Amino acid sequence: MTAAENRINALFEELVPVSGKADTVAGEIVRAVTRIAYRNRNDGDHVGVGYGKETCNPAARYLMKKAGADVAQAVSNLWGVWDDSHYDMLLERLEEAVLDYIEENPELKATANSEDMYDYRDRDEDVDDEGEEW
């Protein structure tokens, strides 16, 4: 486990409830990046690719809107990447960018959250079309 994963996991324990959206903006940001990392490490899902469109895209879109320019760029860089080793490297950069953003904006740990990352689902785009015949 990387240092970034350990730090993200500690924040997850601190800020993310057992189920549902987080109470704070920082918690929802951590929940979103953890969703992307979990789906990759446990199921091989990638943002913008195959089944990852369904499982990761809403979380990725939330991060792009709510977690600052560096995080948005990190998400853009991994969106649609097929190669596992390249994706893993980019995912670690995303985790580091999220950690930096929360560290630079500590007030987010106390800022009330009203959104759920799943509110960022795009019903047209977030569909696994890998097995469809044309």
N, C-alpha and C positions, 0 to 999 in steps of 0.2 A: 504494500500500500504506500502511495506517495505521501509526502508531507501535506500537499494540498488536499488529498482525500481525507487525511486525518483531521485537518482543520475544518473542512466542510462537514464531516461527520459530527464533530463537536458542536458546530453551530446548529446542525440539524437537531441534535438532542436538546439543545437550549431553546430553539425557536419554532420548531415544527410540531404540530399536534399529531396524535396517533392517526387521525383521519381528518379529511377536509382541509380547507384552506387555512393558511396561517393567520394569526391575529395581527402580525406586523408585516410591513413591506419587506424588511430584511428576511423574515421567515419565509415569505412566499418566494423570494428570489432564491433562497437556499433550497426550498422545496422543488423549484423548477430545475435548477442545475443538478440536483440529486436525481430527479426523475430521468434526465437525459443520461447521466452517468450510469445509473442503475440499469436502464434498458440496454445500454451498450455492454456493460460488463457481465450481465446475466443472460441476455438474449441476443446480443450482437446487433441490436437495432442502431441505425444511424439516422440522424436528423435529415429529412428530405429524401430518404431512400427506402423503397419498399414499405414494409410494415412500420418502419420508423416514422413514416409520414403520419400514421395514426397515433403512435405511442409517444413521439417526441416533439413533433412540430408545434403543438400548442405551447408547451413549456419553452421551446426555443423562441417562439414569437413573443411570449410574455417577457423573456429576458431582453430581447431586442428593444422593446418598448419601455421597460421599467428600470433597467440596470445600467444605464449610461452608455456612452459611445464606445468605450473600449470593450465592454461586454458584447455590445451589438456587433462590433467588428469580429470578435472571437466567434460568435455564433455564425455570422456570415461565412467565415473561413471554413467552418466544418460542415456547413449545409451542403448536402449532396455528395459528400466524399464517400467513395466506396471502399477504398483501401483501408483495411483494419489498422495497420501500424501507423499510417498517417493520421487517421481519425483519432486514435488513442493519444497521439502527441497533441493534436489540436484540442481535444477534450481536456487535457491537463492544462493547457493554456487558458481555456475557458474557465476552469475552476479557479485558477490563479487570478484571472481578471475579476471574477465574482468576489473573491476574498479581498482583493485590493479595493473594489468598489465599496464593500461593506465597511472595511476599515477606514476608508476616506469619508464615509457618510454614517458615522455611528448612530446618528439620530434615527436612522431607519429601523433600528432595533426597538424603538419606542413609537414609531409612526404607525397608526392604526391602518390596517389593510382591509379594503372592501372588495378586492377582486380575487378571483380564482384563476390560476394559470389556464384552466380549461375553458375559460371565457374567450380565449384566443384561438379556439379551434376554428378552422375554415372547412366547412363541410364539403366543399368542392375540391379543395386541394389536399386535405389530409386523409387520403384514401390510398390504400395499397393497391396499385394497379399492376404489380409485377407479373401476376399470373394470368392477366387478361389476354385473350387472343384477339388480334386485330384482323 
